[in-house]
């Protein structure tokens, strides 16, 4: 405990800087980027998908599977929200740790 009180300012600044950097890294690395795709690329992808569907098509008995797409969509949206909250909280706590380390008076 004596170690913590001796180096409290350094520890608080280190934790604050780490959380602030973590927030920026999560924000810029994990958030999806919009990419400009030309109409020709979209059309080529659609043609390739149709050709693959035709070549892989075979006559067999179809088994119906339950539609689970709504679960994956809700999971993806929930994960996106969690990443946003993680980013916000990491940045807020990082700034608070840094501010507290600079504003706290030394009692000797």
MOPAC internal coordinates of N, CA, C and O (Angstrom, degrees):
PM7 1SCF
backbone

  N    0.0000 0     0.00 0     0.00 0    0    0    0
  C    1.4358 1     0.00 0     0.00 0    1    0    0
  C    1.5230 1   110.78 1     0.00 0    2    1    0
  O    1.2310 1   121.51 1   147.43 1    3    2    1
  N    1.3014 1   114.71 1   -32.57 1    3    2    1
  C    1.4576 1   119.74 1   178.91 1    5    3    2
  C    1.5342 1   110.79 1   -63.85 1    6    5    3
  O    1.2310 1   121.19 1   143.55 1    7    6    5
  N    1.3379 1   115.34 1   -36.45 1    7    6    5
  C    1.4660 1   121.15 1   178.43 1    9    7    6
  C    1.5325 1   110.14 1   -61.49 1   10    9    7
  O    1.2310 1   120.80 1   137.47 1   11   10    9
  N    1.3359 1   116.07 1   -42.53 1   11   10    9
  C    1.4602 1   120.05 1  -179.21 1   13   11   10
  C    1.5252 1   111.18 1   -63.86 1   14   13   11
  O    1.2310 1   120.52 1   134.26 1   15   14   13
  N    1.3226 1   116.60 1   -45.74 1   15   14   13
  C    1.4619 1   119.41 1  -179.35 1   17   15   14
  C    1.5277 1   111.99 1   -66.65 1   18   17   15
  O    1.2310 1   120.91 1   148.65 1   19   18   17
  N    1.3320 1   115.87 1   -31.35 1   19   18   17
  C    1.4617 1   119.39 1  -179.88 1   21   19   18
  C    1.5275 1   111.50 1   -70.47 1   22   21   19
  O    1.2310 1   120.78 1   138.46 1   23   22   21
  N    1.3395 1   116.11 1   -41.54 1   23   22   21
  C    1.4663 1   120.82 1  -176.68 1   25   23   22
  C    1.5276 1   111.67 1  -112.76 1   26   25   23
  O    1.2310 1   119.74 1  -146.14 1   27   26   25
  N    1.3303 1   118.10 1    33.86 1   27   26   25
  C    1.4574 1   121.79 1  -175.87 1   29   27   26
  C    1.5243 1   112.20 1   -61.55 1   30   29   27
  O    1.2310 1   119.70 1   136.45 1   31   30   29
  N    1.3012 1   118.18 1   -43.55 1   31   30   29
  C    1.4645 1   121.74 1  -177.47 1   33   31   30
  C    1.5238 1   110.52 1   -65.48 1   34   33   31
  O    1.2310 1   120.07 1   136.24 1   35   34   33
  N    1.3171 1   117.46 1   -43.76 1   35   34   33
  C    1.4691 1   121.20 1   179.74 1   37   35   34
  C    1.5235 1   110.15 1   -64.85 1   38   37   35
  O    1.2310 1   120.54 1   138.10 1   39   38   37
  N    1.3355 1   116.58 1   -41.90 1   39   38   37
  C    1.4616 1   120.29 1  -179.79 1   41   39   38
  C    1.5283 1   110.63 1   -65.07 1   42   41   39
  O    1.2310 1   120.04 1   134.52 1   43   42   41
  N    1.3217 1   117.53 1   -45.48 1   43   42   41
  C    1.4615 1   120.47 1   179.94 1   45   43   42
  C    1.5258 1   111.64 1   -63.88 1   46   45   43
  O    1.2310 1   120.18 1   138.73 1   47   46   45
  N    1.3226 1   117.27 1   -41.27 1   47   46   45
  C    1.4671 1   119.40 1   178.55 1   49   47   46
  C    1.5222 1   111.42 1   -67.10 1   50   49   47
  O    1.2310 1   120.23 1   142.02 1   51   50   49
  N    1.3203 1   117.17 1   -37.98 1   51   50   49
  C    1.4635 1   120.54 1   178.75 1   53   51   50
  C    1.5241 1   111.02 1   -65.39 1   54   53   51
  O    1.2310 1   120.60 1   134.26 1   55   54   53
  N    1.3299 1   116.45 1   -45.74 1   55   54   53
  C    1.4639 1   119.89 1   178.44 1   57   55   54
  C    1.5208 1   110.30 1   -63.74 1   58   57   55
  O    1.2310 1   119.98 1   137.40 1   59   58   57
  N    1.3274 1   117.65 1   -42.60 1   59   58   57
  C    1.4619 1   120.98 1   179.49 1   61   59   58
  C    1.5178 1   112.32 1   -62.64 1   62   61   59
  O    1.2310 1   120.38 1   135.30 1   63   62   61
  N    1.3231 1   116.88 1   -44.70 1   63   62   61
  C    1.4669 1   120.02 1   178.99 1   65   63   62
  C    1.5214 1   110.61 1   -65.33 1   66   65   63
  O    1.2310 1   120.20 1   139.52 1   67   66   65
  N    1.3333 1   117.22 1   -40.48 1   67   66   65
  C    1.4696 1   120.80 1   178.90 1   69   67   66
  C    1.5247 1   110.96 1   -62.28 1   70   69   67
  O    1.2310 1   120.05 1   134.03 1   71   70   69
  N    1.3325 1   117.52 1   -45.97 1   71   70   69
  C    1.4624 1   120.16 1  -179.71 1   73   71   70
  C    1.5250 1   111.88 1   -66.19 1   74   73   71
  O    1.2310 1   120.23 1   142.59 1   75   74   73
  N    1.3073 1   117.16 1   -37.41 1   75   74   73
  C    1.4630 1   120.32 1   178.42 1   77   75   74
  C    1.5271 1   110.73 1   -66.08 1   78   77   75
  O    1.2310 1   120.51 1   135.00 1   79   78   77
  N    1.3145 1   116.63 1   -45.00 1   79   78   77
  C    1.4683 1   120.36 1   177.76 1   81   79   78
  C    1.5259 1   110.32 1   -64.93 1   82   81   79
  O    1.2310 1   120.09 1   139.68 1   83   82   81
  N    1.3367 1   117.43 1   -40.32 1   83   82   81
  C    1.4594 1   121.36 1   178.11 1   85   83   82
  C    1.5245 1   110.83 1   -60.37 1   86   85   83
  O    1.2310 1   120.24 1   138.20 1   87   86   85
  N    1.3266 1   117.15 1   -41.80 1   87   86   85
  C    1.4555 1   120.55 1   178.39 1   89   87   86
  C    1.5171 1   112.33 1   -62.14 1   90   89   87
  O    1.2310 1   120.34 1   136.10 1   91   90   89
  N    1.3267 1   116.95 1   -43.90 1   91   90   89
  C    1.4648 1   119.78 1   178.61 1   93   91   90
  C    1.5225 1   111.81 1   -67.50 1   94   93   91
  O    1.2310 1   120.15 1   140.32 1   95   94   93
  N    1.3194 1   117.32 1   -39.68 1   95   94   93
  C    1.4730 1   120.29 1   179.42 1   97   95   94
  C    1.5169 1   110.55 1   -63.82 1   98   97   95
  O    1.2310 1   120.11 1   134.61 1   99   98   97
  N    1.3253 1   117.40 1   -45.39 1   99   98   97
  C    1.4667 1   120.35 1   179.01 1  101   99   98
  C    1.5203 1   110.03 1   -63.33 1  102  101   99
  O    1.2310 1   120.37 1   139.45 1  103  102  101
  N    1.3151 1   116.90 1   -40.55 1  103  102  101
  C    1.4653 1   119.41 1  -178.58 1  105  103  102
  C    1.5215 1   112.09 1   -64.74 1  106  105  103
  O    1.2310 1   120.22 1   131.82 1  107  106  105
  N    1.3201 1   117.19 1   -48.18 1  107  106  105
  C    1.4599 1   119.24 1  -174.35 1  109  107  106
  C    1.5239 1   113.46 1   -84.30 1  110  109  107
  O    1.2310 1   119.77 1   160.47 1  111  110  109
  N    1.3303 1   118.05 1   -19.53 1  111  110  109
  C    1.4646 1   119.64 1  -178.27 1  113  111  110
  C    1.5180 1   111.29 1   -94.59 1  114  113  111
  O    1.2310 1   119.86 1   139.26 1  115  114  113
  N    1.3121 1   117.87 1   -40.74 1  115  114  113
  C    1.4594 1   120.63 1  -172.60 1  117  115  114
  C    1.5229 1   113.21 1   -91.02 1  118  117  115
  O    1.2310 1   119.29 1   157.02 1  119  118  117
  N    1.2978 1   118.95 1   -22.98 1  119  118  117
  C    1.4567 1   120.27 1  -179.01 1  121  119  118
  C    1.5265 1   109.27 1   -74.66 1  122  121  119
  O    1.2310 1   120.35 1   -46.61 1  123  122  121
  N    1.3209 1   116.94 1   133.39 1  123  122  121
  C    1.4709 1   119.26 1  -177.70 1  125  123  122
  C    1.5226 1   112.14 1   -68.80 1  126  125  123
  O    1.2310 1   121.36 1   -33.96 1  127  126  125
  N    1.2782 1   115.01 1   146.04 1  127  126  125
  C    1.4586 1   121.98 1   179.08 1  129  127  126
  C    1.5310 1   108.78 1  -102.56 1  130  129  127
  O    1.2310 1   120.70 1   -35.21 1  131  130  129
  N    1.3092 1   116.27 1   144.79 1  131  130  129
  C    1.4558 1   119.46 1   175.42 1  133  131  130
  C    1.5204 1   108.32 1   -83.93 1  134  133  131
  O    1.2310 1   121.20 1   -45.29 1  135  134  133
  N    1.3107 1   115.32 1   134.71 1  135  134  133
  C    1.4592 1   120.94 1  -177.44 1  137  135  134
  C    1.5127 1   108.06 1  -118.79 1  138  137  135
  O    1.2310 1   120.89 1   -46.64 1  139  138  137
  N    1.3168 1   115.90 1   133.36 1  139  138  137
  C    1.4540 1   120.77 1   177.74 1  141  139  138
  C    1.5287 1   109.01 1   -80.63 1  142  141  139
  O    1.2310 1   120.82 1   -63.98 1  143  142  141
  N    1.3319 1   116.03 1   116.02 1  143  142  141
  C    1.4539 1   121.59 1   179.74 1  145  143  142
  C    1.5209 1   107.40 1  -115.25 1  146  145  143
  O    1.2310 1   120.85 1   -47.20 1  147  146  145
  N    1.3064 1   115.98 1   132.80 1  147  146  145
  C    1.4644 1   119.67 1  -178.37 1  149  147  146
  C    1.5262 1   110.36 1   -75.66 1  150  149  147
  O    1.2310 1   121.50 1   -17.97 1  151  150  149
  N    1.3073 1   114.74 1   162.03 1  151  150  149
  C    1.4698 1   120.64 1   179.01 1  153  151  150
  C    1.5245 1   110.89 1   -64.40 1  154  153  151
  O    1.2310 1   120.14 1   147.38 1  155  154  153
  N    1.3409 1   117.34 1   -32.62 1  155  154  153
  C    1.4607 1   120.34 1   178.69 1  157  155  154
  C    1.5352 1   111.35 1   -65.79 1  158  157  155
  O    1.2310 1   120.26 1   140.86 1  159  158  157
  N    1.3267 1   117.12 1   -39.14 1  159  158  157
  C    1.4606 1   120.03 1   178.06 1  161  159  158
  C    1.5242 1   111.57 1   -65.37 1  162  161  159
  O    1.2310 1   120.58 1   139.71 1  163  162  161
  N    1.3289 1   116.50 1   -40.29 1  163  162  161
  C    1.4599 1   120.67 1   178.34 1  165  163  162
  C    1.5235 1   110.26 1   -65.07 1  166  165  163
  O    1.2310 1   120.46 1   136.95 1  167  166  165
  N    1.3288 1   116.73 1   -43.05 1  167  166  165
  C    1.4670 1   120.58 1   179.47 1  169  167  166
  C    1.5293 1   110.73 1   -65.04 1  170  169  167
  O    1.2310 1   119.90 1   139.34 1  171  170  169
  N    1.3305 1   117.80 1   -40.66 1  171  170  169
  C    1.4660 1   120.73 1   178.83 1  173  171  170
  C    1.5292 1   110.81 1   -64.54 1  174  173  171
  O    1.2310 1   120.28 1   141.18 1  175  174  173
  N    1.3102 1   117.07 1   -38.82 1  175  174  173
  C    1.4658 1   120.24 1   177.93 1  177  175  174
  C    1.5238 1   110.86 1   -66.60 1  178  177  175
  O    1.2310 1   120.33 1   141.03 1  179  178  177
  N    1.3336 1   116.97 1   -38.97 1  179  178  177
  C    1.4689 1   120.00 1   177.81 1  181  179  178
  C    1.5176 1   111.51 1   -65.49 1  182  181  179
  O    1.2310 1   120.04 1   138.17 1  183  182  181
  N    1.3228 1   117.53 1   -41.83 1  183  182  181
  C    1.4664 1   121.03 1   178.26 1  185  183  182
  C    1.5256 1   110.39 1   -63.59 1  186  185  183
  O    1.2310 1   120.28 1   136.16 1  187  186  185
  N    1.3139 1   117.06 1   -43.84 1  187  186  185
  C    1.4677 1   120.39 1   179.00 1  189  187  186
  C    1.5236 1   110.68 1   -62.77 1  190  189  187
  O    1.2310 1   120.28 1   141.20 1  191  190  189
  N    1.3079 1   117.07 1   -38.80 1  191  190  189
  C    1.4637 1   120.79 1   178.61 1  193  191  190
  C    1.5234 1   110.95 1   -65.63 1  194  193  191
  O    1.2310 1   120.54 1   137.52 1  195  194  193
  N    1.3343 1   116.58 1   -42.48 1  195  194  193
  C    1.4704 1   119.91 1   179.30 1  197  195  194
  C    1.5233 1   110.96 1   -65.89 1  198  197  195
  O    1.2310 1   119.96 1   138.23 1  199  198  197
  N    1.3413 1   117.67 1   -41.77 1  199  198  197
  C    1.4627 1   120.70 1   178.52 1  201  199  198
  C    1.5230 1   111.22 1   -63.34 1  202  201  199
  O    1.2310 1   120.15 1   140.34 1  203  202  201
  N    1.2937 1   117.32 1   -39.66 1  203  202  201
  C    1.4595 1   120.46 1   178.43 1  205  203  202
  C    1.5225 1   110.48 1   -67.59 1  206  205  203
  O    1.2310 1   120.44 1   143.69 1  207  206  205
  N    1.3082 1   116.76 1   -36.31 1  207  206  205
  C    1.4572 1   120.20 1   178.57 1  209  207  206
  C    1.5275 1   111.24 1   -67.19 1  210  209  207
  O    1.2310 1   120.54 1   139.28 1  211  210  209
  N    1.3375 1   116.57 1   -40.72 1  211  210  209
  C    1.4641 1   120.22 1  -179.99 1  213  211  210
  C    1.5202 1   111.16 1   -69.51 1  214  213  211
  O    1.2310 1   120.01 1   136.63 1  215  214  213
  N    1.3084 1   117.58 1   -43.37 1  215  214  213
  C    1.4678 1   119.92 1  -177.36 1  217  215  214
  C    1.5225 1   111.44 1   -70.79 1  218  217  215
  O    1.2310 1   119.71 1   152.53 1  219  218  217
  N    1.3014 1   118.16 1   -27.47 1  219  218  217
  C    1.4509 1   121.01 1  -179.13 1  221  219  218
  C    1.5127 1   113.03 1   -93.17 1  222  221  219
  O    1.2310 1   119.82 1  -179.96 1  223  222  221
  N    1.3293 1   117.95 1     0.04 1  223  222  221
  C    1.4479 1   121.80 1  -177.12 1  225  223  222
  C    1.5205 1   109.95 1   -78.18 1  226  225  223
  O    1.2310 1   120.65 1   -51.16 1  227  226  225
  N    1.3186 1   116.35 1   128.84 1  227  226  225
  C    1.4656 1   119.98 1   175.75 1  229  227  226
  C    1.5130 1   108.52 1  -137.81 1  230  229  227
  O    1.2310 1   120.97 1   -26.41 1  231  230  229
  N    1.3105 1   115.75 1   153.59 1  231  230  229
  C    1.4497 1   121.60 1  -179.11 1  233  231  230
  C    1.5212 1   108.75 1   -81.07 1  234  233  231
  O    1.2310 1   120.33 1   -68.29 1  235  234  233
  N    1.2873 1   116.97 1   111.71 1  235  234  233
  C    1.4531 1   121.76 1   175.92 1  237  235  234
  C    1.5239 1   108.17 1  -152.21 1  238  237  235
  O    1.2310 1   121.34 1    -9.68 1  239  238  237
  N    1.2882 1   115.04 1   170.32 1  239  238  237
  C    1.4550 1   118.10 1   178.94 1  241  239  238
  C    1.5251 1   108.70 1   -72.94 1  242  241  239
  O    1.2310 1   121.43 1   -47.77 1  243  242  241
  N    1.2755 1   114.87 1   132.23 1  243  242  241
  C    1.4576 1   119.89 1  -178.55 1  245  243  242
  C    1.5227 1   108.97 1   -89.14 1  246  245  243
  O    1.2310 1   121.90 1   -48.25 1  247  246  245
  N    1.3088 1   113.97 1   131.75 1  247  246  245
  C    1.4606 1   119.39 1   173.24 1  249  247  246
  C    1.5147 1   107.45 1  -103.33 1  250  249  247
  O    1.2310 1   121.34 1   -47.17 1  251  250  249
  N    1.2899 1   115.04 1   132.83 1  251  250  249
  C    1.4545 1   118.53 1  -178.80 1  253  251  250
  C    1.5227 1   109.27 1   -86.66 1  254  253  251
  O    1.2310 1   121.80 1   -50.07 1  255  254  253
  N    1.2913 1   114.16 1   129.93 1  255  254  253
  C    1.4578 1   121.25 1   176.71 1  257  255  254
  C    1.5099 1   108.37 1  -107.18 1  258  257  255
  O    1.2310 1   120.55 1   -35.16 1  259  258  257
  N    1.2928 1   116.55 1   144.84 1  259  258  257
  C    1.4658 1   117.40 1   177.53 1  261  259  258
  C    1.5274 1   110.49 1   -66.96 1  262  261  259
  O    1.2310 1   121.06 1   -34.25 1  263  262  261
  N    1.3058 1   115.58 1   145.75 1  263  262  261
  C    1.4558 1   121.62 1  -178.23 1  265  263  262
  C    1.5305 1   109.31 1   -78.35 1  266  265  263
  O    1.2310 1   120.71 1   -67.33 1  267  266  265
  N    1.3159 1   116.24 1   112.67 1  267  266  265
  C    1.4617 1   121.50 1  -178.47 1  269  267  266
  C    1.5265 1   112.02 1  -107.63 1  270  269  267
  O    1.2310 1   120.00 1  -165.36 1  271  270  269
  N    1.3130 1   117.61 1    14.64 1  271  270  269
  C    1.4624 1   119.84 1  -176.03 1  273  271  270
  C    1.5258 1   112.12 1   -66.83 1  274  273  271
  O    1.2310 1   120.07 1   149.46 1  275  274  273
  N    1.3325 1   117.47 1   -30.54 1  275  274  273
  C    1.4659 1   118.57 1  -179.55 1  277  275  274
  C    1.5276 1   111.25 1   -67.67 1  278  277  275
  O    1.2310 1   120.17 1   149.53 1  279  278  277
  N    1.3492 1   117.27 1   -30.47 1  279  278  277
  C    1.4604 1   119.06 1   176.20 1  281  279  278
  C    1.5240 1   111.65 1   -68.31 1  282  281  279
  O    1.2310 1   120.64 1   136.98 1  283  282  281
  N    1.3266 1   116.37 1   -43.02 1  283  282  281
  C    1.4615 1   119.03 1  -179.43 1  285  283  282
  C    1.5295 1   111.06 1   -67.85 1  286  285  283
  O    1.2310 1   120.32 1   144.31 1  287  286  285
  N    1.3258 1   116.98 1   -35.69 1  287  286  285
  C    1.4679 1   119.62 1   177.50 1  289  287  286
  C    1.5232 1   111.17 1   -66.45 1  290  289  287
  O    1.2310 1   120.76 1   136.91 1  291  290  289
  N    1.3295 1   116.14 1   -43.09 1  291  290  289
  C    1.4671 1   118.30 1   179.98 1  293  291  290
  C    1.5265 1   110.87 1   -68.53 1  294  293  291
  O    1.2310 1   120.16 1   144.66 1  295  294  293
  N    1.3407 1   117.30 1   -35.34 1  295  294  293
  C    1.4572 1   120.44 1   177.07 1  297  295  294
  C    1.5256 1   111.21 1   -65.37 1  298  297  295
  O    1.2310 1   120.32 1   136.93 1  299  298  297
  N    1.3226 1   116.99 1   -43.07 1  299  298  297
  C    1.4652 1   120.84 1   179.64 1  301  299  298
  C    1.5249 1   110.83 1   -64.46 1  302  301  299
  O    1.2310 1   120.03 1   138.60 1  303  302  301
  N    1.3268 1   117.54 1   -41.40 1  303  302  301
  C    1.4662 1   119.12 1   179.47 1  305  303  302
  C    1.5277 1   110.72 1   -68.63 1  306  305  303
  O    1.2310 1   120.26 1   143.92 1  307  306  305
  N    1.3353 1   117.12 1   -36.08 1  307  306  305
  C    1.4667 1   120.31 1   178.10 1  309  307  306
  C    1.5286 1   110.69 1   -66.42 1  310  309  307
  O    1.2310 1   120.17 1   138.67 1  311  310  309
  N    1.3293 1   117.29 1   -41.33 1  311  310  309
  C    1.4644 1   120.43 1   177.98 1  313  311  310
  C    1.5231 1   111.16 1   -65.11 1  314  313  311
  O    1.2310 1   120.11 1   142.19 1  315  314  313
  N    1.3128 1   117.40 1   -37.81 1  315  314  313
  C    1.4688 1   121.36 1   177.87 1  317  315  314
  C    1.5239 1   110.27 1   -62.70 1  318  317  315
  O    1.2310 1   120.41 1   136.16 1  319  318  317
  N    1.3342 1   116.83 1   -43.84 1  319  318  317
  C    1.4600 1   120.62 1   177.79 1  321  319  318
  C    1.5284 1   110.74 1   -63.57 1  322  321  319
  O    1.2310 1   119.89 1   139.04 1  323  322  321
  N    1.3388 1   117.81 1   -40.96 1  323  322  321
  C    1.4578 1   120.93 1  -179.99 1  325  323  322
  C    1.5205 1   111.43 1   -63.78 1  326  325  323
  O    1.2310 1   120.10 1   141.42 1  327  326  325
  N    1.3338 1   117.41 1   -38.58 1  327  326  325
  C    1.4638 1   119.96 1   176.67 1  329  327  326
  C    1.5158 1   111.40 1   -65.50 1  330  329  327
  O    1.2310 1   120.62 1   140.95 1  331  330  329
  N    1.3291 1   116.42 1   -39.05 1  331  330  329
  C    1.4651 1   119.45 1   177.29 1  333  331  330
  C    1.5267 1   110.67 1   -63.48 1  334  333  331
  O    1.2310 1   120.26 1   135.66 1  335  334  333
  N    1.3305 1   117.11 1   -44.34 1  335  334  333
  C    1.4649 1   120.46 1   178.89 1  337  335  334
  C    1.5194 1   111.40 1   -65.04 1  338  337  335
  O    1.2310 1   119.95 1   139.33 1  339  338  337
  N    1.3387 1   117.70 1   -40.67 1  339  338  337
  C    1.4639 1   120.87 1   177.91 1  341  339  338
  C    1.5213 1   110.50 1   -60.29 1  342  341  339
  O    1.2310 1   120.61 1   137.02 1  343  342  341
  N    1.3128 1   116.44 1   -42.98 1  343  342  341
  C    1.4616 1   120.98 1   179.13 1  345  343  342
  C    1.5310 1   110.87 1   -62.42 1  346  345  343
  O    1.2310 1   120.96 1   132.59 1  347  346  345
  N    1.3217 1   115.77 1   -47.41 1  347  346  345
  C    1.4661 1   120.11 1  -177.58 1  349  347  346
  C    1.5183 1   110.71 1   -63.68 1  350  349  347
  O    1.2310 1   120.15 1   131.89 1  351  350  349
  N    1.3392 1   117.32 1   -48.11 1  351  350  349
  C    1.4657 1   119.97 1  -177.96 1  353  351  350
  C    1.5226 1   112.25 1   -66.57 1  354  353  351
  O    1.2310 1   119.78 1   141.46 1  355  354  353
  N    1.3192 1   118.03 1   -38.54 1  355  354  353
  C    1.4633 1   119.81 1   178.73 1  357  355  354
  C    1.5237 1   110.70 1   -63.64 1  358  357  355
  O    1.2310 1   120.34 1   137.86 1  359  358  357
  N    1.3249 1   116.96 1   -42.14 1  359  358  357
  C    1.4642 1   119.38 1   179.06 1  361  359  358
  C    1.5254 1   111.63 1   -67.53 1  362  361  359
  O    1.2310 1   120.22 1   137.86 1  363  362  361
  N    1.3253 1   117.19 1   -42.14 1  363  362  361
  C    1.4664 1   120.22 1  -179.69 1  365  363  362
  C    1.5230 1   110.58 1   -63.81 1  366  365  363
  O    1.2310 1   120.28 1   132.02 1  367  366  365
  N    1.3444 1   117.07 1   -47.98 1  367  366  365
  C    1.4627 1   119.56 1  -179.78 1  369  367  366
  C    1.5271 1   111.56 1   -66.28 1  370  369  367
  O    1.2310 1   120.05 1   145.14 1  371  370  369
  N    1.3254 1   117.50 1   -34.86 1  371  370  369
  C    1.4559 1   120.19 1   176.58 1  373  371  370
  C    1.5118 1   111.78 1   -62.30 1  374  373  371
  O    1.2310 1   120.69 1   134.59 1  375  374  373
  N    1.3273 1   116.29 1   -45.41 1  375  374  373
  C    1.4729 1   120.45 1   178.79 1  377  375  374
  C    1.5256 1   110.24 1   -65.79 1  378  377  375
  O    1.2310 1   120.00 1   140.26 1  379  378  377
  N    1.3356 1   117.61 1   -39.74 1  379  378  377
  C    1.4632 1   120.05 1   179.72 1  381  379  378
  C    1.5261 1   111.81 1   -65.48 1  382  381  379
  O    1.2310 1   120.04 1   137.70 1  383  382  381
  N    1.3347 1   117.53 1   -42.30 1  383  382  381
  C    1.4629 1   120.13 1   177.59 1  385  383  382
  C    1.5267 1   110.65 1   -62.34 1  386  385  383
  O    1.2310 1   120.65 1   135.65 1  387  386  385
  N    1.3265 1   116.35 1   -44.35 1  387  386  385
  C    1.4656 1   119.24 1   178.99 1  389  387  386
  C    1.5235 1   111.44 1   -64.13 1  390  389  387
  O    1.2310 1   120.50 1   135.41 1  391  390  389
  N    1.3222 1   116.66 1   -44.59 1  391  390  389
  C    1.4663 1   119.70 1  -179.29 1  393  391  390
  C    1.5226 1   110.89 1   -63.78 1  394  393  391
  O    1.2310 1   120.13 1   138.69 1  395  394  393
  N    1.3249 1   117.36 1   -41.31 1  395  394  393
  C    1.4668 1   120.06 1  -179.93 1  397  395  394
  C    1.5250 1   111.21 1   -65.61 1  398  397  395
  O    1.2310 1   120.75 1   143.41 1  399  398  397
  N    1.3327 1   116.18 1   -36.59 1  399  398  397
  C    1.4664 1   118.04 1  -179.15 1  401  399  398
  C    1.5260 1   111.55 1   -69.61 1  402  401  399
  O    1.2310 1   119.99 1   151.63 1  403  402  401
  N    1.3193 1   117.63 1   -28.37 1  403  402  401
  C    1.4630 1   119.82 1   178.74 1  405  403  402
  C    1.5214 1   112.36 1   -86.41 1  406  405  403
  O    1.2310 1   120.02 1   151.80 1  407  406  405
  N    1.3281 1   117.56 1   -28.20 1  407  406  405
  C    1.4517 1   120.32 1  -176.35 1  409  407  406
  C    1.5192 1   113.85 1   -91.11 1  410  409  407
  O    1.2310 1   119.86 1   159.64 1  411  410  409
  N    1.3039 1   117.86 1   -20.36 1  411  410  409
  C    1.4642 1   121.66 1  -177.90 1  413  411  410
  C    1.5111 1   110.02 1   -69.13 1  414  413  411
  O    1.2310 1   121.00 1   -51.40 1  415  414  413
  N    1.3500 1   115.70 1   128.60 1  415  414  413
  C    1.4580 1   120.88 1   179.40 1  417  415  414
  C    1.5152 1   110.03 1   -83.02 1  418  417  415
  O    1.2310 1   120.95 1   -32.91 1  419  418  417
  N    1.2954 1   115.78 1   147.09 1  419  418  417
  C    1.4555 1   121.64 1   177.81 1  421  419  418
  C    1.5145 1   109.26 1   -82.14 1  422  421  419
  O    1.2310 1   120.11 1   -52.04 1  423  422  421
  N    1.3275 1   117.39 1   127.96 1  423  422  421
  C    1.4638 1   122.61 1   175.04 1  425  423  422
  C    1.5223 1   108.56 1  -107.20 1  426  425  423
  O    1.2310 1   120.83 1   -74.38 1  427  426  425
  N    1.3050 1   116.02 1   105.62 1  427  426  425
  C    1.4628 1   119.94 1   179.93 1  429  427  426
  C    1.5146 1   110.88 1  -104.62 1  430  429  427
  O    1.2310 1   120.10 1   180.00 1  431  430  429

